[in-house]
Each structure stands twice: as C-alpha cells, then as structure tokens.
Amino acid sequence: MKRLLFALAAFALATPLFAQAPDVAGEVTKIDRSQNRLTLRHAEIKSLDMPPMTMVFRVRDPKALEGLAVGDKVRFAAEKLDGNYTVTAIQKAN
C-alpha cells in the first residue's frame, strides 16, 4: 500500500495541474510525422529560458500534427519532458 501511495504522489508531483497555454509564436519549417517531431522557428520561450531560434521538438500528442503544414504560423507551448524539448500544445495562429 505504501508503494502505491508513493507512486501516486510521485505522479501527482510530476504531472502539471494545468497545461501551459500555447503562448509562444513560431513557424513550422519541417514536419516528421513518422518520428513525431516538428521543427519550429520560434520566438523566445521564457519558461525554458531559451532565446529565439530554429530547433526540433518532440510532439507529445501525434494528433497535434494533423492539419499542420510547412510555413504555418503557430502558437505553441513547450516543456522539457524526460530530457527532451516537447511541444505540449499547438494551434495555428490567426
């Protein structure tokens, strides 16, 4: 029972209560659907202390890639999960 409670507590601490809102501006420069990766030219990501640049991100939910195309302007949120920079939310910008 103690193991179960410890596991639940660890999960609760590792899981954010609220997902980050897609607040970073970016542009899709490459999509690798087979690897669930997305290359984005992006503005500063303050939550990750990252300057503007172009880089490859993992995508947490492969369905997030549906409807995206190279050249699309997007707003996204990213986190460092398991040592990898990962897009956790994305939407086309208006």
VEXPAMI-892267 format. One record per atom (N, C-alpha, C): residue number from 1; atom name; x, y, z. Coordinates in steps of 0.001 Angstrom, whole numbers, plus 500000, padded with zeros to 6 digits. Atoms other than C-alpha are relative to their C-alpha. Example, Ala and Ser with C-alpha at 12.3 -4.5 7.8 and 13.67 -1.06 7.14 Angstrom:
BEGIN
{seq=1, atom=N, u=500890, v=498810, w=500000}
{seq=1, atom=CA, u=512300, v=495500, w=507800}
{seq=1, atom=C, u=500900, v=501200, w=500000}
{seq=2, atom=N, u=499180, v=498810, w=499940}
{seq=2, atom=CA, u=513670, v=498940, w=507140}
{seq=2, atom=C, u=499230, v=501090, w=500730}
REM end
This chain:
BEGIN
{seq=1, atom=N, u=500821, v=498803, w=500000}
{seq=1, atom=CA, u=500000, v=500000, w=500000}
{seq=1, atom=C, u=500867, v=501263, w=500000}
{seq=2, atom=N, u=499110, v=498843, w=499956}
{seq=2, atom=CA, u=502851, v=502375, w=500809}
{seq=2, atom=C, u=500603, v=500280, w=498628}
{seq=3, atom=N, u=499444, v=499823, w=501344}
{seq=3, atom=CA, u=504335, v=501764, w=497351}
{seq=3, atom=C, u=498993, v=500687, w=499094}
{seq=4, atom=N, u=501049, v=499408, w=500827}
{seq=4, atom=CA, u=501032, v=502641, w=495703}
{seq=4, atom=C, u=499849, v=501483, w=500336}
{seq=5, atom=N, u=500122, v=498596, w=499600}
{seq=5, atom=CA, u=500729, v=505863, w=497699}
{seq=5, atom=C, u=501208, v=500804, w=499549}
{seq=6, atom=N, u=498798, v=499309, w=500452}
{seq=6, atom=CA, u=504324, v=506775, w=496907}
{seq=6, atom=C, u=499950, v=500231, w=498495}
{seq=7, atom=N, u=500089, v=499872, w=501459}
{seq=7, atom=CA, u=503764, v=506111, w=493199}
{seq=7, atom=C, u=498983, v=501069, w=499611}
{seq=8, atom=N, u=501023, v=498987, w=500293}
{seq=8, atom=CA, u=500583, v=508218, w=493180}
{seq=8, atom=C, u=500498, v=501401, w=500333}
{seq=9, atom=N, u=499461, v=498695, w=499622}
{seq=9, atom=CA, u=502313, v=511055, w=494986}
{seq=9, atom=C, u=501048, v=500463, w=498992}
{seq=10, atom=N, u=498985, v=499644, w=500991}
{seq=10, atom=CA, u=505245, v=510975, w=492556}
{seq=10, atom=C, u=499353, v=500413, w=498687}
{seq=11, atom=N, u=500708, v=499655, w=501229}
{seq=11, atom=CA, u=502850, v=511016, w=489601}
{seq=11, atom=C, u=499344, v=501369, w=500126}
{seq=12, atom=N, u=500681, v=498716, w=499794}
{seq=12, atom=CA, u=500894, v=513932, w=491055}
{seq=12, atom=C, u=500996, v=501158, w=499960}
{seq=13, atom=N, u=498999, v=498938, w=500009}
{seq=13, atom=CA, u=504074, v=515950, w=491555}
{seq=13, atom=C, u=500592, v=500209, w=498612}
{seq=14, atom=N, u=499401, v=499899, w=501333}
{seq=14, atom=CA, u=505326, v=515211, w=488037}
{seq=14, atom=C, u=499018, v=500452, w=498939}
{seq=15, atom=N, u=501029, v=499657, w=500966}
{seq=15, atom=CA, u=502027, v=515977, w=486306}
{seq=15, atom=C, u=499475, v=501402, w=500290}
{seq=16, atom=N, u=500515, v=498650, w=499747}
{seq=16, atom=CA, u=501104, v=519655, w=485886}
{seq=16, atom=C, u=498479, v=499984, w=500127}
{seq=17, atom=N, u=501444, v=499922, w=499823}
{seq=17, atom=CA, u=497635, v=520524, w=487103}
{seq=17, atom=C, u=499335, v=500689, w=498818}
{seq=18, atom=N, u=500542, v=499263, w=501125}
{seq=18, atom=CA, u=497105, v=522927, w=484236}
{seq=18, atom=C, u=501029, v=499995, w=498880}
{seq=19, atom=N, u=499091, v=499977, w=501135}
{seq=19, atom=CA, u=498637, v=522551, w=480801}
{seq=19, atom=C, u=500309, v=501445, w=499638}
{seq=20, atom=N, u=499625, v=498650, w=500417}
{seq=20, atom=CA, u=500542, v=525561, w=479560}
{seq=20, atom=C, u=499188, v=500401, w=498778}
{seq=21, atom=N, u=500701, v=499468, w=501172}
{seq=21, atom=CA, u=498658, v=527749, w=477134}
{seq=21, atom=C, u=501011, v=500193, w=498880}
{seq=22, atom=N, u=499086, v=499782, w=501122}
{seq=22, atom=CA, u=500146, v=527954, w=473645}
{seq=22, atom=C, u=500283, v=501488, w=499823}
{seq=23, atom=N, u=499733, v=498565, w=499966}
{seq=23, atom=CA, u=501790, v=531357, w=474115}
{seq=23, atom=C, u=501268, v=500422, w=499258}
{seq=24, atom=N, u=498767, v=499680, w=500715}
{seq=24, atom=CA, u=504983, v=531161, w=472013}
{seq=24, atom=C, u=499711, v=500044, w=498501}
{seq=25, atom=N, u=500191, v=499875, w=501447}
{seq=25, atom=CA, u=504938, v=532401, w=468413}
{seq=25, atom=C, u=501064, v=499184, w=499275}
{seq=26, atom=N, u=499057, v=500784, w=500773}
{seq=26, atom=CA, u=506526, v=530159, w=465826}
{seq=26, atom=C, u=499528, v=499799, w=498573}
{seq=27, atom=N, u=500317, v=500355, w=501378}
{seq=27, atom=CA, u=506615, v=528993, w=462237}
{seq=27, atom=C, u=500508, v=498583, w=499753}
{seq=28, atom=N, u=499630, v=501376, w=500306}
{seq=28, atom=CA, u=506655, v=525368, w=461083}
{seq=28, atom=C, u=500972, v=500010, w=498822}
{seq=29, atom=N, u=499031, v=500086, w=501095}
{seq=29, atom=CA, u=509777, v=524677, w=458994}
{seq=29, atom=C, u=500185, v=498566, w=499505}
{seq=30, atom=N, u=499909, v=501407, w=500411}
{seq=30, atom=CA, u=509657, v=520854, w=458897}
{seq=30, atom=C, u=499098, v=499169, w=500895}
{seq=31, atom=N, u=500845, v=500918, w=499250}
{seq=31, atom=CA, u=507303, v=518064, w=459961}
{seq=31, atom=C, u=500488, v=498586, w=499719}
{seq=32, atom=N, u=499618, v=501407, w=500125}
{seq=32, atom=CA, u=508460, v=514477, w=460599}
{seq=32, atom=C, u=498955, v=499179, w=500745}
{seq=33, atom=N, u=501121, v=500715, w=499390}
{seq=33, atom=CA, u=505246, v=512592, w=461238}
{seq=33, atom=C, u=500401, v=498603, w=500483}
{seq=34, atom=N, u=499598, v=501355, w=499611}
{seq=34, atom=CA, u=506974, v=509184, w=461416}
{seq=34, atom=C, u=500731, v=499984, w=501344}
{seq=35, atom=N, u=499260, v=499909, w=498739}
{seq=35, atom=CA, u=509094, v=510358, w=464375}
{seq=35, atom=C, u=499322, v=500910, w=501026}
{seq=36, atom=N, u=500710, v=499056, w=499116}
{seq=36, atom=CA, u=506522, v=512738, w=465926}
{seq=36, atom=C, u=500903, v=501165, w=500391}
{seq=37, atom=N, u=499110, v=498864, w=499777}
{seq=37, atom=CA, u=508932, v=515645, w=465521}
{seq=37, atom=C, u=499568, v=501160, w=499115}
{seq=38, atom=N, u=500407, v=498775, w=500661}
{seq=38, atom=CA, u=508380, v=519210, w=464482}
{seq=38, atom=C, u=501139, v=500998, w=500120}
{seq=39, atom=N, u=498972, v=498962, w=499961}
{seq=39, atom=CA, u=510959, v=521829, w=463520}
{seq=39, atom=C, u=499294, v=501345, w=499930}
{seq=40, atom=N, u=500646, v=498695, w=499888}
{seq=40, atom=CA, u=509917, v=525317, w=464541}
{seq=40, atom=C, u=501043, v=501110, w=500077}
{seq=41, atom=N, u=499268, v=498748, w=499805}
{seq=41, atom=CA, u=511442, v=528756, w=464088}
{seq=41, atom=C, u=499148, v=500755, w=501017}
{seq=42, atom=N, u=500845, v=499468, w=498929}
{seq=42, atom=CA, u=510306, v=530306, w=467347}
{seq=42, atom=C, u=500572, v=501236, w=500672}
{seq=43, atom=N, u=499636, v=498855, w=499171}
{seq=43, atom=CA, u=510347, v=533394, w=469500}
{seq=43, atom=C, u=500581, v=499475, w=501319}
{seq=44, atom=N, u=499476, v=500376, w=498688}
{seq=44, atom=CA, u=511837, v=533396, w=472987}
{seq=44, atom=C, u=498987, v=499130, w=500745}
{seq=45, atom=N, u=500840, v=500838, w=499138}
{seq=45, atom=CA, u=510498, v=530659, w=475262}
{seq=45, atom=C, u=500452, v=500278, w=501432}
{seq=46, atom=N, u=499592, v=499549, w=498670}
{seq=46, atom=CA, u=510669, v=532294, w=478676}
{seq=46, atom=C, u=499990, v=498874, w=501020}
{seq=47, atom=N, u=500102, v=501084, w=499012}
{seq=47, atom=CA, u=509566, v=529199, w=480602}
{seq=47, atom=C, u=501179, v=499034, w=499923}
{seq=48, atom=N, u=498838, v=500874, w=500162}
{seq=48, atom=CA, u=512592, v=527320, w=479221}
{seq=48, atom=C, u=501312, v=500785, w=499960}
{seq=49, atom=N, u=498836, v=499124, w=500054}
{seq=49, atom=CA, u=514980, v=530303, w=479336}
{seq=49, atom=C, u=500751, v=499800, w=498679}
{seq=50, atom=N, u=499463, v=500291, w=501322}
{seq=50, atom=CA, u=515507, v=529833, w=475577}
{seq=50, atom=C, u=499818, v=501202, w=499077}
{seq=51, atom=N, u=500117, v=498876, w=500934}
{seq=51, atom=CA, u=516274, v=532598, w=473064}
{seq=51, atom=C, u=499322, v=499563, w=498701}
{seq=52, atom=N, u=500572, v=500351, w=501310}
{seq=52, atom=CA, u=514658, v=532760, w=469600}
{seq=52, atom=C, u=500992, v=499161, w=499198}
{seq=53, atom=N, u=499159, v=500856, w=500834}
{seq=53, atom=CA, u=515976, v=530056, w=467286}
{seq=53, atom=C, u=499120, v=499055, w=499193}
{seq=54, atom=N, u=500690, v=501066, w=500710}
{seq=54, atom=CA, u=515034, v=527214, w=464965}
{seq=54, atom=C, u=500498, v=498684, w=500579}
{seq=55, atom=N, u=499592, v=501276, w=499414}
{seq=55, atom=CA, u=515016, v=523761, w=466520}
{seq=55, atom=C, u=498923, v=498944, w=499838}
{seq=56, atom=N, u=500898, v=501152, w=500093}
{seq=56, atom=CA, u=513449, v=520315, w=466509}
{seq=56, atom=C, u=499416, v=499721, w=501381}
{seq=57, atom=N, u=500703, v=500367, w=498777}
{seq=57, atom=CA, u=510861, v=519427, w=469150}
{seq=57, atom=C, u=499342, v=498640, w=499805}
{seq=58, atom=N, u=500891, v=501143, w=499994}
{seq=58, atom=CA, u=509211, v=516163, w=470010}
{seq=58, atom=C, u=498590, v=500551, w=500154}
{seq=59, atom=N, u=501393, v=499603, w=499838}
{seq=59, atom=CA, u=505428, v=516321, w=469931}
{seq=59, atom=C, u=499347, v=498973, w=500924}
{seq=60, atom=N, u=500573, v=500919, w=499019}
{seq=60, atom=CA, u=503635, v=514845, w=472944}
{seq=60, atom=C, u=498845, v=499209, w=499411}
{seq=61, atom=N, u=501168, v=500662, w=500586}
{seq=61, atom=CA, u=500431, v=514063, w=471037}
{seq=61, atom=C, u=500117, v=500049, w=498477}
{seq=62, atom=N, u=499859, v=500014, w=501459}
{seq=62, atom=CA, u=500912, v=512950, w=467401}
{seq=62, atom=C, u=498812, v=500622, w=499266}
{seq=63, atom=N, u=501183, v=499389, w=500633}
{seq=63, atom=CA, u=497369, v=514163, w=466635}
{seq=63, atom=C, u=500174, v=501503, w=499831}
{seq=64, atom=N, u=499754, v=498556, w=500093}
{seq=64, atom=CA, u=498679, v=517703, w=467153}
{seq=64, atom=C, u=500596, v=500379, w=498647}
{seq=65, atom=N, u=499400, v=499723, w=501312}
{seq=65, atom=CA, u=500484, v=517392, w=463802}
{seq=65, atom=C, u=498967, v=500044, w=498882}
{seq=66, atom=N, u=501051, v=500017, w=501019}
{seq=66, atom=CA, u=497219, v=516868, w=461928}
{seq=66, atom=C, u=499606, v=501426, w=499635}
{seq=67, atom=N, u=500411, v=498685, w=500467}
{seq=67, atom=CA, u=496350, v=519884, w=459817}
{seq=67, atom=C, u=501122, v=501021, w=499924}
{seq=68, atom=N, u=498872, v=499078, w=500085}
{seq=68, atom=CA, u=499803, v=521471, w=460129}
{seq=68, atom=C, u=500761, v=499788, w=498697}
{seq=69, atom=N, u=499200, v=500065, w=501221}
{seq=69, atom=CA, u=501919, v=522279, w=457081}
{seq=69, atom=C, u=501209, v=500919, w=500155}
{seq=70, atom=N, u=498818, v=499139, w=500003}
{seq=70, atom=CA, u=505362, v=523762, w=456497}
{seq=70, atom=C, u=499570, v=501405, w=499582}
{seq=71, atom=N, u=500347, v=498610, w=500267}
{seq=71, atom=CA, u=505054, v=527546, w=456544}
{seq=71, atom=C, u=498897, v=500532, w=500889}
{seq=72, atom=N, u=501068, v=499548, w=499101}
{seq=72, atom=CA, u=502157, v=527636, w=459024}
{seq=72, atom=C, u=500567, v=500810, w=501154}
{seq=73, atom=N, u=499705, v=499225, w=498799}
{seq=73, atom=CA, u=502364, v=530322, w=461692}
{seq=73, atom=C, u=499208, v=499353, w=501126}
{seq=74, atom=N, u=500641, v=500694, w=498889}
{seq=74, atom=CA, u=501587, v=528777, w=465080}
{seq=74, atom=C, u=500266, v=500713, w=501314}
{seq=75, atom=N, u=499770, v=499654, w=498595}
{seq=75, atom=CA, u=501303, v=529466, w=468785}
{seq=75, atom=C, u=500137, v=498644, w=500684}
{seq=76, atom=N, u=499793, v=501295, w=499372}
{seq=76, atom=CA, u=502651, v=526687, w=470980}
{seq=76, atom=C, u=500541, v=500155, w=501418}
{seq=77, atom=N, u=499398, v=500090, w=498674}
{seq=77, atom=CA, u=503730, v=525652, w=474448}
{seq=77, atom=C, u=500959, v=498821, w=499959}
{seq=78, atom=N, u=499009, v=501071, w=499966}
{seq=78, atom=CA, u=506786, v=523519, w=475154}
{seq=78, atom=C, u=500524, v=499832, w=501418}
{seq=79, atom=N, u=499409, v=500331, w=498710}
{seq=79, atom=CA, u=508292, v=521795, w=478157}
{seq=79, atom=C, u=501168, v=499060, w=499759}
{seq=80, atom=N, u=498934, v=500993, w=500070}
{seq=80, atom=CA, u=511366, v=519717, w=478836}
{seq=80, atom=C, u=499484, v=498780, w=500758}
{seq=81, atom=N, u=500542, v=501220, w=499423}
{seq=81, atom=CA, u=509975, v=516218, w=479424}
{seq=81, atom=C, u=500972, v=498853, w=499743}
{seq=82, atom=N, u=499064, v=501125, w=500113}
{seq=82, atom=CA, u=512266, v=513264, w=480093}
{seq=82, atom=C, u=501263, v=500406, w=499234}
{seq=83, atom=N, u=498780, v=499528, w=500625}
{seq=83, atom=CA, u=515204, v=515368, w=478905}
{seq=83, atom=C, u=499853, v=500476, w=498567}
{seq=84, atom=N, u=500238, v=499583, w=501387}
{seq=84, atom=CA, u=513586, v=516276, w=475565}
{seq=84, atom=C, u=499081, v=501210, w=499960}
{seq=85, atom=N, u=500888, v=498860, w=500200}
{seq=85, atom=CA, u=512112, v=519577, w=474452}
{seq=85, atom=C, u=498790, v=499506, w=499219}
{seq=86, atom=N, u=501226, v=500608, w=500520}
{seq=86, atom=CA, u=508496, v=518690, w=473737}
{seq=86, atom=C, u=498904, v=501037, w=499866}
{seq=87, atom=N, u=501169, v=499154, w=500202}
{seq=87, atom=CA, u=505576, v=520604, w=472235}
{seq=87, atom=C, u=498833, v=499327, w=500718}
{seq=88, atom=N, u=501104, v=500554, w=499222}
{seq=88, atom=CA, u=502704, v=520107, w=474660}
{seq=88, atom=C, u=498644, v=500523, w=499541}
{seq=89, atom=N, u=501235, v=499429, w=500565}
{seq=89, atom=CA, u=500115, v=522304, w=472886}
{seq=89, atom=C, u=500401, v=500832, w=498802}
{seq=90, atom=N, u=499710, v=499216, w=501201}
{seq=90, atom=CA, u=499973, v=523879, w=469436}
{seq=90, atom=C, u=498701, v=500310, w=499276}
{seq=91, atom=N, u=501161, v=499604, w=500803}
{seq=91, atom=CA, u=497468, v=525771, w=467322}
{seq=91, atom=C, u=500473, v=500981, w=498929}
{seq=92, atom=N, u=499664, v=499037, w=501048}
{seq=92, atom=CA, u=497579, v=527718, w=464085}
{seq=92, atom=C, u=499688, v=501405, w=500498}
{seq=93, atom=N, u=500189, v=498604, w=499590}
{seq=93, atom=CA, u=497966, v=531449, w=464659}
{seq=93, atom=C, u=499048, v=500685, w=499027}
{seq=94, atom=N, u=500936, v=499242, w=500855}
{seq=94, atom=CA, u=495403, v=533902, w=463327}
{seq=94, atom=C, u=500726, v=501031, w=499184}
REM end
